[in-house]
């Protein structure tokens, strides 16, 4: 136990409690990520439909489920590569095959790609998604 000054206090039966020092390891530090455009290779709507048929989502009340969608990432200074992107189901209606979205990834780990775009930016970049009346 600590007193008001943050010093260790001797407790009954000889127990001594001392303040713990924060052990900041670079392993748990903020990771460097890079943004790039990626082309969707699978139909996010079909993946969403398939995922929502699972029994666990009948009365689901947890965090937003994440979909895994194949993409081709096109970095500026590197050759393109294919990976699996994680995206929330709230964006699945825009994630059709051929659509270009912005993603972020770690330069050393191309397999960890995350969706990093807004709905309006996707619509601006992909006019084929807008229905013309």
N, CA, C and O atoms as CSV, one atom per row, in Angstrom:
chain,resi,resn,atom,element,x,y,z
A,1,UNK,N,N,0.847,-1.174,0.000
A,1,UNK,CA,C,0.000,0.000,0.000
A,1,UNK,C,C,0.894,1.238,0.000
A,1,UNK,O,O,1.996,1.210,0.548
A,2,UNK,N,N,0.427,2.306,-0.605
A,2,UNK,CA,C,1.205,3.531,-0.713
A,2,UNK,C,C,0.589,4.625,0.135
A,2,UNK,O,O,-0.629,4.713,0.291
A,3,UNK,N,N,1.473,5.466,0.683
A,3,UNK,CA,C,0.935,6.630,1.395
A,3,UNK,C,C,0.687,7.741,0.383
A,3,UNK,O,O,0.870,7.536,-0.817
A,4,UNK,N,N,0.278,8.901,0.848
A,4,UNK,CA,C,-0.070,9.994,-0.065
A,4,UNK,C,C,1.120,10.495,-0.870
A,4,UNK,O,O,0.931,11.159,-1.889
A,5,UNK,N,N,2.329,10.197,-0.444
A,5,UNK,CA,C,3.520,10.618,-1.177
A,5,UNK,C,C,4.008,9.585,-2.176
A,5,UNK,O,O,5.011,9.810,-2.854
A,6,UNK,N,N,3.315,8.455,-2.280
A,6,UNK,CA,C,3.704,7.427,-3.233
A,6,UNK,C,C,4.778,6.493,-2.717
A,6,UNK,O,O,5.379,5.750,-3.494
A,7,UNK,N,N,5.031,6.518,-1.402
A,7,UNK,CA,C,6.064,5.665,-0.811
A,7,UNK,C,C,5.452,4.363,-0.312
A,7,UNK,O,O,4.266,4.308,0.011
A,8,UNK,N,N,6.285,3.299,-0.250
A,8,UNK,CA,C,5.829,2.001,0.238
A,8,UNK,C,C,5.508,2.092,1.723
A,8,UNK,O,O,6.165,2.809,2.478
A,9,UNK,N,N,4.499,1.359,2.114
A,9,UNK,CA,C,4.078,1.341,3.520
A,9,UNK,C,C,4.144,-0.100,4.004
A,9,UNK,O,O,3.724,-1.017,3.298
A,10,UNK,N,N,4.677,-0.300,5.223
A,10,UNK,CA,C,4.722,-1.642,5.803
A,10,UNK,C,C,3.340,-1.960,6.353
A,10,UNK,O,O,2.776,-1.204,7.145
A,11,UNK,N,N,2.813,-3.086,5.920
A,11,UNK,CA,C,1.491,-3.532,6.339
A,11,UNK,C,C,1.647,-4.544,7.473
A,11,UNK,O,O,2.753,-5.018,7.730
A,12,UNK,N,N,0.561,-4.873,8.143
A,12,UNK,CA,C,0.627,-5.885,9.203
A,12,UNK,C,C,1.223,-7.188,8.674
A,12,UNK,O,O,1.108,-7.488,7.486
A,13,UNK,N,N,1.847,-7.947,9.539
A,13,UNK,CA,C,2.493,-9.230,9.246
A,13,UNK,C,C,3.707,-9.078,8.321
A,13,UNK,O,O,4.120,-10.052,7.692
A,14,UNK,N,N,4.272,-7.895,8.229
A,14,UNK,CA,C,5.523,-7.713,7.522
A,14,UNK,C,C,5.433,-7.554,6.011
A,14,UNK,O,O,6.465,-7.518,5.341
A,15,UNK,N,N,4.230,-7.458,5.458
A,15,UNK,CA,C,4.109,-7.279,4.021
A,15,UNK,C,C,4.535,-5.873,3.631
A,15,UNK,O,O,4.157,-4.899,4.283
A,16,UNK,N,N,5.315,-5.769,2.578
A,16,UNK,CA,C,5.749,-4.459,2.088
A,16,UNK,C,C,5.254,-4.300,0.664
A,16,UNK,O,O,5.500,-5.158,-0.183
A,17,UNK,N,N,4.569,-3.223,0.401
A,17,UNK,CA,C,4.092,-2.926,-0.943
A,17,UNK,C,C,4.874,-1.746,-1.480
A,17,UNK,O,O,4.967,-0.707,-0.826
A,18,UNK,N,N,5.432,-1.899,-2.658
A,18,UNK,CA,C,6.184,-0.829,-3.280
A,18,UNK,C,C,5.521,-0.472,-4.602
A,18,UNK,O,O,4.902,-1.323,-5.240
A,19,UNK,N,N,5.651,0.787,-5.013
A,19,UNK,CA,C,5.041,1.179,-6.288
A,19,UNK,C,C,5.688,0.408,-7.436
A,19,UNK,O,O,6.896,0.170,-7.441
A,20,UNK,N,N,4.862,0.025,-8.406
A,20,UNK,CA,C,5.362,-0.689,-9.579
A,20,UNK,C,C,5.788,0.326,-10.633
A,20,UNK,O,O,5.104,1.317,-10.888
A,21,UNK,N,N,6.903,0.054,-11.218
A,21,UNK,CA,C,7.394,0.902,-12.296
A,21,UNK,C,C,6.761,0.437,-13.603
A,21,UNK,O,O,6.660,-0.761,-13.866
A,22,UNK,N,N,6.344,1.383,-14.403
A,22,UNK,CA,C,5.772,1.034,-15.693
A,22,UNK,C,C,6.879,0.477,-16.583
A,22,UNK,O,O,7.909,1.124,-16.772
A,23,UNK,N,N,6.675,-0.690,-17.116
A,23,UNK,CA,C,7.652,-1.326,-17.992
A,23,UNK,C,C,7.202,-1.123,-19.436
A,23,UNK,O,O,6.437,-1.922,-19.974
A,24,UNK,N,N,7.674,-0.068,-20.045
A,24,UNK,CA,C,7.285,0.237,-21.415
A,24,UNK,C,C,8.218,-0.495,-22.365
A,24,UNK,O,O,9.396,-0.162,-22.490
A,25,UNK,N,N,7.675,-1.480,-23.017
A,25,UNK,CA,C,8.451,-2.261,-23.956
A,25,UNK,C,C,8.155,-1.768,-25.371
A,25,UNK,O,O,7.007,-1.444,-25.673
A,26,UNK,N,N,9.162,-1.703,-26.244
A,26,UNK,CA,C,8.881,-1.280,-27.616
A,26,UNK,C,C,7.977,-2.273,-28.354
A,26,UNK,O,O,7.406,-1.949,-29.396
A,27,UNK,N,N,7.856,-3.481,-27.803
A,27,UNK,CA,C,6.986,-4.482,-28.401
A,27,UNK,C,C,5.539,-4.006,-28.428
A,27,UNK,O,O,4.797,-4.326,-29.356
A,28,UNK,N,N,5.138,-3.247,-27.420
A,28,UNK,CA,C,3.762,-2.795,-27.319
A,28,UNK,C,C,3.591,-1.332,-27.705
A,28,UNK,O,O,2.533,-0.754,-27.455
A,29,UNK,N,N,4.596,-0.729,-28.301
A,29,UNK,CA,C,4.510,0.666,-28.709
A,29,UNK,C,C,3.648,0.825,-29.950
A,29,UNK,O,O,3.185,-0.154,-30.534
A,30,UNK,N,N,3.446,2.054,-30.334
A,30,UNK,CA,C,2.655,2.336,-31.534
A,30,UNK,C,C,3.418,1.869,-32.763
A,30,UNK,O,O,4.597,2.179,-32.932
A,31,UNK,N,N,2.738,1.129,-33.608
A,31,UNK,CA,C,3.377,0.580,-34.794
A,31,UNK,C,C,3.281,1.573,-35.952
A,31,UNK,O,O,2.285,2.282,-36.102
A,32,UNK,N,N,4.322,1.607,-36.753
A,32,UNK,CA,C,4.355,2.490,-37.911
A,32,UNK,C,C,3.476,1.897,-39.010
A,32,UNK,O,O,3.642,0.737,-39.387
A,33,UNK,N,N,2.552,2.690,-39.515
A,33,UNK,CA,C,1.696,2.227,-40.597
A,33,UNK,C,C,1.806,3.165,-41.785
A,33,UNK,O,O,2.172,4.332,-41.646
A,34,UNK,N,N,1.483,2.633,-42.955
A,34,UNK,CA,C,1.532,3.373,-44.205
A,34,UNK,C,C,0.156,3.285,-44.847
A,34,UNK,O,O,-0.501,2.246,-44.772
A,35,UNK,N,N,-0.282,4.371,-45.477
A,35,UNK,CA,C,-1.559,4.358,-46.189
A,35,UNK,C,C,-1.312,4.142,-47.677
A,35,UNK,O,O,-0.315,4.597,-48.237
A,36,UNK,N,N,-2.246,3.437,-48.296
A,36,UNK,CA,C,-2.168,3.197,-49.738
A,36,UNK,C,C,-3.565,2.905,-50.252
A,36,UNK,O,O,-4.482,2.635,-49.477
A,37,UNK,N,N,-3.719,2.963,-51.574
A,37,UNK,CA,C,-4.986,2.575,-52.185
A,37,UNK,C,C,-4.960,1.081,-52.459
A,37,UNK,O,O,-3.911,0.505,-52.746
A,38,UNK,N,N,-6.138,0.462,-52.365
A,38,UNK,CA,C,-6.256,-0.969,-52.627
A,38,UNK,C,C,-7.509,-1.218,-53.446
A,38,UNK,O,O,-8.512,-0.518,-53.310
A,39,UNK,N,N,-7.431,-2.223,-54.293
A,39,UNK,CA,C,-8.580,-2.628,-55.104
A,39,UNK,C,C,-9.216,-3.856,-54.466
A,39,UNK,O,O,-8.524,-4.819,-54.134
A,40,UNK,N,N,-10.532,-3.819,-54.297
A,40,UNK,CA,C,-11.263,-4.938,-53.704
A,40,UNK,C,C,-11.305,-6.085,-54.726
A,40,UNK,O,O,-11.649,-5.876,-55.890
A,41,UNK,N,N,-10.952,-7.292,-54.280
A,41,UNK,CA,C,-10.938,-8.456,-55.165
A,41,UNK,C,C,-12.126,-9.385,-54.948
A,41,UNK,O,O,-12.372,-10.271,-55.767
A,42,UNK,N,N,-12.872,-9.193,-53.848
A,42,UNK,CA,C,-14.033,-10.024,-53.536
A,42,UNK,C,C,-15.234,-9.130,-53.295
A,42,UNK,O,O,-15.083,-7.935,-53.041
A,43,UNK,N,N,-16.407,-9.696,-53.373
A,43,UNK,CA,C,-17.629,-8.935,-53.135
A,43,UNK,C,C,-17.921,-8.881,-51.630
A,43,UNK,O,O,-18.299,-9.885,-51.026
A,44,UNK,N,N,-17.740,-7.699,-51.038
A,44,UNK,CA,C,-17.984,-7.522,-49.610
A,44,UNK,C,C,-19.430,-7.776,-49.225
A,44,UNK,O,O,-19.702,-8.234,-48.115
A,45,UNK,N,N,-20.353,-7.488,-50.118
A,45,UNK,CA,C,-21.776,-7.725,-49.831
A,45,UNK,C,C,-22.050,-9.213,-49.674
A,45,UNK,O,O,-22.783,-9.614,-48.770
A,46,UNK,N,N,-21.468,-10.040,-50.548
A,46,UNK,CA,C,-21.670,-11.488,-50.470
A,46,UNK,C,C,-21.036,-12.047,-49.196
A,46,UNK,O,O,-21.608,-12.933,-48.560
A,47,UNK,N,N,-19.870,-11.541,-48.821
A,47,UNK,CA,C,-19.215,-11.987,-47.596
A,47,UNK,C,C,-20.069,-11.598,-46.390
A,47,UNK,O,O,-20.210,-12.381,-45.451
A,48,UNK,N,N,-20.641,-10.390,-46.415
A,48,UNK,CA,C,-21.529,-9.940,-45.342
A,48,UNK,C,C,-22.749,-10.864,-45.230
A,48,UNK,O,O,-23.096,-11.304,-44.134
A,49,UNK,N,N,-23.391,-11.155,-46.353
A,49,UNK,CA,C,-24.570,-12.029,-46.338
A,49,UNK,C,C,-24.235,-13.404,-45.766
A,49,UNK,O,O,-24.996,-13.954,-44.970
A,50,UNK,N,N,-23.103,-13.948,-46.171
A,50,UNK,CA,C,-22.685,-15.259,-45.684
A,50,UNK,C,C,-22.390,-15.215,-44.182
A,50,UNK,O,O,-22.760,-16.135,-43.453
A,51,UNK,N,N,-21.740,-14.171,-43.726
A,51,UNK,CA,C,-21.385,-14.043,-42.308
A,51,UNK,C,C,-22.631,-13.888,-41.429
A,51,UNK,O,O,-22.697,-14.464,-40.343
A,52,UNK,N,N,-23.606,-13.123,-41.886
A,52,UNK,CA,C,-24.794,-12.872,-41.078
A,52,UNK,C,C,-25.733,-14.084,-40.979
A,52,UNK,O,O,-26.657,-14.083,-40.165
A,53,UNK,N,N,-25.505,-15.102,-41.792
A,53,UNK,CA,C,-26.311,-16.321,-41.702
A,53,UNK,C,C,-25.878,-17.210,-40.547
A,53,UNK,O,O,-26.566,-18.178,-40.224
A,54,UNK,N,N,-24.750,-16.900,-39.920
A,54,UNK,CA,C,-24.249,-17.711,-38.808
A,54,UNK,C,C,-25.165,-17.553,-37.593
A,54,UNK,O,O,-25.714,-16.478,-37.351
A,55,UNK,N,N,-25.317,-18.615,-36.853
A,55,UNK,CA,C,-26.215,-18.642,-35.694
A,55,UNK,C,C,-25.828,-17.605,-34.646
A,55,UNK,O,O,-26.703,-17.025,-34.003
A,56,UNK,N,N,-24.540,-17.364,-34.466
A,56,UNK,CA,C,-24.112,-16.448,-33.402
A,56,UNK,C,C,-24.613,-15.011,-33.587
A,56,UNK,O,O,-24.591,-14.227,-32.638
A,57,UNK,N,N,-25.065,-14.657,-34.801
A,57,UNK,CA,C,-25.512,-13.286,-35.046
A,57,UNK,C,C,-27.032,-13.122,-34.933
A,57,UNK,O,O,-27.541,-12.037,-35.216
A,58,UNK,N,N,-27.758,-14.145,-34.537
A,58,UNK,CA,C,-29.217,-14.031,-34.433
A,58,UNK,C,C,-29.626,-13.010,-33.379
A,58,UNK,O,O,-30.546,-12.224,-33.606
A,59,UNK,N,N,-28.964,-13.010,-32.248
A,59,UNK,CA,C,-29.258,-12.031,-31.190
A,59,UNK,C,C,-27.958,-11.397,-30.711
A,59,UNK,O,O,-27.724,-11.280,-29.508
A,60,UNK,N,N,-27.131,-10.996,-31.635
A,60,UNK,CA,C,-25.790,-10.474,-31.336
A,60,UNK,C,C,-25.872,-9.060,-30.775
A,60,UNK,O,O,-26.589,-8.214,-31.309
A,61,UNK,N,N,-25.136,-8.808,-29.700
A,61,UNK,CA,C,-25.113,-7.491,-29.087
A,61,UNK,C,C,-23.685,-7.053,-28.741
A,61,UNK,O,O,-23.489,-6.290,-27.796
A,62,UNK,N,N,-22.703,-7.520,-29.485
A,62,UNK,CA,C,-21.307,-7.199,-29.203
A,62,UNK,C,C,-20.781,-6.100,-30.100
A,62,UNK,O,O,-21.552,-5.360,-30.711
A,63,UNK,N,N,-19.456,-5.996,-30.178
A,63,UNK,CA,C,-18.848,-4.997,-31.065
A,63,UNK,C,C,-19.109,-5.336,-32.525
A,63,UNK,O,O,-19.495,-6.456,-32.860
A,64,UNK,N,N,-18.896,-4.365,-33.371
A,64,UNK,CA,C,-19.149,-4.547,-34.801
A,64,UNK,C,C,-18.303,-5.704,-35.335
A,64,UNK,O,O,-17.081,-5.693,-35.186
A,65,UNK,N,N,-18.935,-6.693,-35.950
A,65,UNK,CA,C,-18.167,-7.795,-36.536
A,65,UNK,C,C,-17.283,-7.289,-37.679
A,65,UNK,O,O,-17.646,-6.371,-38.415
A,66,UNK,N,N,-16.131,-7.911,-37.799
A,66,UNK,CA,C,-15.176,-7.541,-38.838
A,66,UNK,C,C,-15.202,-8.591,-39.941
A,66,UNK,O,O,-15.226,-9.793,-39.673
A,67,UNK,N,N,-15.198,-8.122,-41.182
A,67,UNK,CA,C,-15.139,-9.004,-42.341
A,67,UNK,C,C,-13.701,-9.068,-42.839
A,67,UNK,O,O,-12.929,-8.126,-42.656
A,68,UNK,N,N,-13.352,-10.169,-43.461
A,68,UNK,CA,C,-12.033,-10.298,-44.076
A,68,UNK,C,C,-12.236,-10.403,-45.585
A,68,UNK,O,O,-12.854,-11.343,-46.085
A,69,UNK,N,N,-11.698,-9.413,-46.293
A,69,UNK,CA,C,-11.923,-9.283,-47.735
A,69,UNK,C,C,-10.574,-9.200,-48.440
A,69,UNK,O,O,-9.707,-8.428,-48.029
A,70,UNK,N,N,-10.392,-9.979,-49.484
A,70,UNK,CA,C,-9.144,-9.951,-50.248
A,70,UNK,C,C,-9.037,-8.653,-51.042
A,70,UNK,O,O,-10.004,-8.202,-51.656
A,71,UNK,N,N,-7.838,-8.060,-51.017
A,71,UNK,CA,C,-7.569,-6.816,-51.739
A,71,UNK,C,C,-6.194,-6.893,-52.409
A,71,UNK,O,O,-5.349,-7.708,-52.038
A,72,UNK,N,N,-5.994,-6.030,-53.397
A,72,UNK,CA,C,-4.679,-5.835,-54.007
A,72,UNK,C,C,-4.240,-4.426,-53.624
A,72,UNK,O,O,-4.798,-3.439,-54.104
A,73,UNK,N,N,-3.238,-4.344,-52.760
A,73,UNK,CA,C,-2.725,-3.059,-52.279
A,73,UNK,C,C,-1.725,-2.532,-53.288
A,73,UNK,O,O,-0.876,-3.273,-53.785
A,74,UNK,N,N,-1.832,-1.227,-53.591
A,74,UNK,CA,C,-0.976,-0.593,-54.592
A,74,UNK,C,C,-0.191,0.558,-53.961
A,74,UNK,O,O,-0.549,1.723,-54.136
A,75,UNK,N,N,0.883,0.233,-53.223
A,75,UNK,CA,C,1.691,1.289,-52.590
A,75,UNK,C,C,2.401,2.146,-53.633
A,75,UNK,O,O,2.599,1.717,-54.770
A,76,UNK,N,N,2.777,3.345,-53.243
A,76,UNK,CA,C,3.421,4.262,-54.181
A,76,UNK,C,C,4.833,3.821,-54.554
A,76,UNK,O,O,5.200,3.865,-55.728
A,77,UNK,N,N,5.628,3.398,-53.577
A,77,UNK,CA,C,7.044,3.099,-53.831
A,77,UNK,C,C,7.374,1.618,-53.750
A,77,UNK,O,O,8.542,1.260,-53.602
A,78,UNK,N,N,6.383,0.758,-53.843
A,78,UNK,CA,C,6.596,-0.684,-53.762
A,78,UNK,C,C,5.756,-1.363,-54.833
A,78,UNK,O,O,4.822,-0.764,-55.367
A,79,UNK,N,N,6.084,-2.608,-55.148
A,79,UNK,CA,C,5.220,-3.330,-56.093
A,79,UNK,C,C,3.895,-3.703,-55.410
A,79,UNK,O,O,3.862,-3.851,-54.188
A,80,UNK,N,N,2.812,-3.856,-56.169
A,80,UNK,CA,C,1.521,-4.241,-55.587
A,80,UNK,C,C,1.606,-5.627,-54.952
A,80,UNK,O,O,2.401,-6.472,-55.364
A,81,UNK,N,N,0.759,-5.839,-53.933
A,81,UNK,CA,C,0.697,-7.144,-53.280
A,81,UNK,C,C,-0.737,-7.416,-52.875
A,81,UNK,O,O,-1.529,-6.494,-52.679
A,82,UNK,N,N,-1.063,-8.699,-52.752
A,82,UNK,CA,C,-2.402,-9.095,-52.329
A,82,UNK,C,C,-2.374,-9.433,-50.849
A,82,UNK,O,O,-1.393,-9.969,-50.333
A,83,UNK,N,N,-3.480,-9.106,-50.173
A,83,UNK,CA,C,-3.588,-9.360,-48.740
A,83,UNK,C,C,-5.064,-9.478,-48.383
A,83,UNK,O,O,-5.939,-9.312,-49.232
A,84,UNK,N,N,-5.320,-9.766,-47.120
A,84,UNK,CA,C,-6.682,-9.820,-46.599
A,84,UNK,C,C,-6.886,-8.579,-45.742
A,84,UNK,O,O,-6.132,-8.336,-44.800
A,85,UNK,N,N,-7.905,-7.798,-46.070
A,85,UNK,CA,C,-8.203,-6.558,-45.355
A,85,UNK,C,C,-9.308,-6.821,-44.338
A,85,UNK,O,O,-10.258,-7.554,-44.613
A,86,UNK,N,N,-9.172,-6.217,-43.164
A,86,UNK,CA,C,-10.231,-6.269,-42.159
A,86,UNK,C,C,-11.065,-5.004,-42.263
A,86,UNK,O,O,-10.533,-3.894,-42.273
A,87,UNK,N,N,-12.388,-5.182,-42.342
A,87,UNK,CA,C,-13.301,-4.037,-42.433
A,87,UNK,C,C,-14.567,-4.376,-41.665
A,87,UNK,O,O,-15.009,-5.524,-41.670
A,88,UNK,N,N,-15.154,-3.381,-41.005
A,88,UNK,CA,C,-16.400,-3.583,-40.276
A,88,UNK,C,C,-17.570,-3.794,-41.222
A,88,UNK,O,O,-17.541,-3.348,-42.369
A,89,UNK,N,N,-18.600,-4.477,-40.734
A,89,UNK,CA,C,-19.745,-4.777,-41.598
A,89,UNK,C,C,-20.492,-3.525,-42.026
A,89,UNK,O,O,-21.232,-3.565,-43.009
A,90,UNK,N,N,-20.323,-2.429,-41.328
A,90,UNK,CA,C,-21.002,-1.190,-41.692
A,90,UNK,C,C,-20.572,-0.636,-43.037
A,90,UNK,O,O,-21.284,0.175,-43.629
A,91,UNK,N,N,-19.426,-1.059,-43.522
A,91,UNK,CA,C,-18.916,-0.575,-44.812
A,91,UNK,C,C,-19.111,-1.589,-45.931
A,91,UNK,O,O,-18.757,-1.316,-47.078
A,92,UNK,N,N,-19.663,-2.740,-45.618
A,92,UNK,CA,C,-19.717,-3.831,-46.601
A,92,UNK,C,C,-20.533,-3.493,-47.843
A,92,UNK,O,O,-20.262,-4.031,-48.916
A,93,UNK,N,N,-21.528,-2.612,-47.722
A,93,UNK,CA,C,-22.364,-2.288,-48.886
A,93,UNK,C,C,-21.597,-1.536,-49.966
A,93,UNK,O,O,-22.039,-1.498,-51.115
A,94,UNK,N,N,-20.453,-0.933,-49.624
A,94,UNK,CA,C,-19.630,-0.221,-50.611
A,94,UNK,C,C,-18.471,-1.055,-51.143
A,94,UNK,O,O,-17.819,-0.664,-52.110
A,95,UNK,N,N,-18.213,-2.194,-50.521
A,95,UNK,CA,C,-17.022,-2.969,-50.846
A,95,UNK,C,C,-17.308,-4.022,-51.916
A,95,UNK,O,O,-17.304,-5.224,-51.648
A,96,UNK,N,N,-17.551,-3.544,-53.118
A,96,UNK,CA,C,-17.798,-4.426,-54.264
A,96,UNK,C,C,-16.480,-4.673,-54.992
A,96,UNK,O,O,-15.530,-3.902,-54.854
A,97,UNK,N,N,-16.434,-5.734,-55.752
A,97,UNK,CA,C,-15.249,-6.059,-56.520
A,97,UNK,C,C,-14.909,-4.920,-57.477
A,97,UNK,O,O,-15.785,-4.414,-58.177
A,98,UNK,N,N,-13.641,-4.518,-57.510
A,98,UNK,CA,C,-13.181,-3.453,-58.393
A,98,UNK,C,C,-13.153,-2.074,-57.753
A,98,UNK,O,O,-12.552,-1.156,-58.312
A,99,UNK,N,N,-13.786,-1.903,-56.599
A,99,UNK,CA,C,-13.815,-0.610,-55.912
A,99,UNK,C,C,-12.442,-0.345,-55.292
A,99,UNK,O,O,-11.798,-1.259,-54.777
A,100,UNK,N,N,-12.001,0.919,-55.346
A,100,UNK,CA,C,-10.716,1.317,-54.746
A,100,UNK,C,C,-10.974,2.001,-53.422
A,100,UNK,O,O,-11.787,2.922,-53.332
A,101,UNK,N,N,-10.269,1.540,-52.385
A,101,UNK,CA,C,-10.401,2.089,-51.035
A,101,UNK,C,C,-9.014,2.378,-50.474
A,101,UNK,O,O,-8.006,1.863,-50.959
A,102,UNK,N,N,-8.989,3.208,-49.447
A,102,UNK,CA,C,-7.730,3.497,-48.770
A,102,UNK,C,C,-7.568,2.522,-47.617
A,102,UNK,O,O,-8.515,2.260,-46.877
A,103,UNK,N,N,-6.363,1.987,-47.468
A,103,UNK,CA,C,-6.053,1.047,-46.397
A,103,UNK,C,C,-4.800,1.507,-45.675
A,103,UNK,O,O,-4.072,2.378,-46.151
A,104,UNK,N,N,-4.564,0.909,-44.522
A,104,UNK,CA,C,-3.291,1.130,-43.834
A,104,UNK,C,C,-2.701,-0.230,-43.494
A,104,UNK,O,O,-3.421,-1.196,-43.242
A,105,UNK,N,N,-1.373,-0.281,-43.492
A,105,UNK,CA,C,-0.675,-1.529,-43.217
A,105,UNK,C,C,0.713,-1.219,-42.670
A,105,UNK,O,O,1.213,-0.103,-42.808
A,106,UNK,N,N,1.322,-2.216,-42.052
A,106,UNK,CA,C,2.690,-2.087,-41.577
A,106,UNK,C,C,3.627,-2.449,-42.730
A,106,UNK,O,O,3.443,-3.493,-43.356
A,107,UNK,N,N,4.620,-1.620,-43.023
A,107,UNK,CA,C,5.501,-1.885,-44.162
A,107,UNK,C,C,6.206,-3.249,-44.081
A,107,UNK,O,O,6.467,-3.868,-45.113
A,108,UNK,N,N,6.513,-3.715,-42.874
A,108,UNK,CA,C,7.204,-4.995,-42.735
A,108,UNK,C,C,6.237,-6.184,-42.755
A,108,UNK,O,O,6.664,-7.318,-42.976
A,109,UNK,N,N,4.957,-5.943,-42.531
A,109,UNK,CA,C,3.973,-7.021,-42.461
A,109,UNK,C,C,2.841,-6.735,-43.434
A,109,UNK,O,O,1.844,-6.115,-43.065
A,110,UNK,N,N,2.987,-7.170,-44.641
A,110,UNK,CA,C,1.970,-6.912,-45.659
A,110,UNK,C,C,0.696,-7.695,-45.416
A,110,UNK,O,O,-0.333,-7.382,-46.016
A,111,UNK,N,N,0.727,-8.711,-44.549
A,111,UNK,CA,C,-0.478,-9.496,-44.314
A,111,UNK,C,C,-1.464,-8.807,-43.371
A,111,UNK,O,O,-2.615,-9.237,-43.286
A,112,UNK,N,N,-1.056,-7.759,-42.663
A,112,UNK,CA,C,-1.940,-7.023,-41.754
A,112,UNK,C,C,-2.423,-5.742,-42.423
A,112,UNK,O,O,-1.766,-4.705,-42.326
A,113,UNK,N,N,-3.555,-5.805,-43.095
A,113,UNK,CA,C,-4.105,-4.653,-43.813
A,113,UNK,C,C,-5.457,-4.309,-43.195
A,113,UNK,O,O,-6.300,-5.185,-43.002
A,114,UNK,N,N,-5.657,-3.028,-42.886
A,114,UNK,CA,C,-6.912,-2.578,-42.293
A,114,UNK,C,C,-7.564,-1.514,-43.172
A,114,UNK,O,O,-6.884,-0.688,-43.781
A,115,UNK,N,N,-8.878,-1.550,-43.225
A,115,UNK,CA,C,-9.675,-0.553,-43.919
A,115,UNK,C,C,-9.459,0.792,-43.235
A,115,UNK,O,O,-9.507,0.860,-42.007
A,116,UNK,N,N,-9.225,1.856,-43.984
A,116,UNK,CA,C,-8.961,3.175,-43.406
A,116,UNK,C,C,-9.536,4.257,-44.321
A,116,UNK,O,O,-8.802,5.115,-44.813
A,117,UNK,N,N,-10.849,4.212,-44.546
A,117,UNK,CA,C,-11.464,5.128,-45.493
A,117,UNK,C,C,-12.851,5.520,-45.009
A,117,UNK,O,O,-13.442,4.831,-44.178
A,118,UNK,N,N,-13.366,6.619,-45.527
A,118,UNK,CA,C,-14.713,7.070,-45.211
A,118,UNK,C,C,-15.663,6.785,-46.363
A,118,UNK,O,O,-15.237,6.673,-47.513
A,119,UNK,N,N,-16.937,6.669,-46.058
A,119,UNK,CA,C,-17.927,6.348,-47.087
A,119,UNK,C,C,-17.942,7.381,-48.215
A,119,UNK,O,O,-17.977,7.014,-49.389
A,120,UNK,N,N,-17.915,8.663,-47.869
A,120,UNK,CA,C,-17.969,9.698,-48.903
A,120,UNK,C,C,-16.718,9.678,-49.774
A,120,UNK,O,O,-16.809,9.880,-50.985
A,121,UNK,N,N,-15.563,9.439,-49.181
A,121,UNK,CA,C,-14.327,9.363,-49.960
A,121,UNK,C,C,-14.368,8.189,-50.936
A,121,UNK,O,O,-13.868,8.290,-52.056
A,122,UNK,N,N,-14.961,7.085,-50.512
A,122,UNK,CA,C,-15.094,5.928,-51.407
A,122,UNK,C,C,-15.995,6.282,-52.583
A,122,UNK,O,O,-15.682,5.960,-53.729
A,123,UNK,N,N,-17.112,6.944,-52.303
A,123,UNK,CA,C,-18.041,7.334,-53.368
A,123,UNK,C,C,-17.395,8.332,-54.330
A,123,UNK,O,O,-17.611,8.249,-55.539
A,124,UNK,N,N,-16.611,9.267,-53.810
A,124,UNK,CA,C,-15.923,10.237,-54.671
A,124,UNK,C,C,-14.896,9.561,-55.579
A,124,UNK,O,O,-14.742,9.944,-56.739
A,125,UNK,N,N,-14.202,8.567,-55.058
A,125,UNK,CA,C,-13.165,7.866,-55.797
A,125,UNK,C,C,-13.728,6.840,-56.780
A,125,UNK,O,O,-13.055,6.471,-57.743
A,126,UNK,N,N,-14.967,6.374,-56.540
A,126,UNK,CA,C,-15.577,5.315,-57.345
A,126,UNK,C,C,-16.957,5.748,-57.836
A,126,UNK,O,O,-17.965,5.343,-57.257
A,127,UNK,N,N,-17.022,6.556,-58.884
A,127,UNK,CA,C,-18.320,7.055,-59.354
A,127,UNK,C,C,-19.254,5.954,-59.847
A,127,UNK,O,O,-20.458,6.190,-59.952
A,128,UNK,N,N,-18.748,4.770,-60.151
A,128,UNK,CA,C,-19.607,3.668,-60.598
A,128,UNK,C,C,-20.553,3.186,-59.496
A,128,UNK,O,O,-21.510,2.467,-59.784
A,129,UNK,N,N,-20.303,3.566,-58.246
A,129,UNK,CA,C,-21.181,3.159,-57.145
A,129,UNK,C,C,-22.431,4.042,-57.035
A,129,UNK,O,O,-23.402,3.662,-56.380
A,130,UNK,N,N,-22.410,5.213,-57.671
A,130,UNK,CA,C,-23.534,6.156,-57.568
A,130,UNK,C,C,-24.532,5.863,-58.671
A,130,UNK,O,O,-24.192,5.852,-59.854
A,131,UNK,N,N,-25.767,5.628,-58.264
A,131,UNK,CA,C,-26.829,5.374,-59.241
A,131,UNK,C,C,-27.239,6.688,-59.884
A,131,UNK,O,O,-27.466,7.688,-59.202
A,132,UNK,N,N,-27.329,6.671,-61.191
A,132,UNK,CA,C,-27.748,7.868,-61.921
A,132,UNK,C,C,-29.238,7.762,-62.200
A,132,UNK,O,O,-29.724,6.714,-62.626
A,133,UNK,N,N,-29.964,8.853,-61.959
A,133,UNK,CA,C,-31.412,8.829,-62.176
A,133,UNK,C,C,-31.794,9.513,-63.459
A,133,UNK,O,O,-32.976,9.583,-63.793
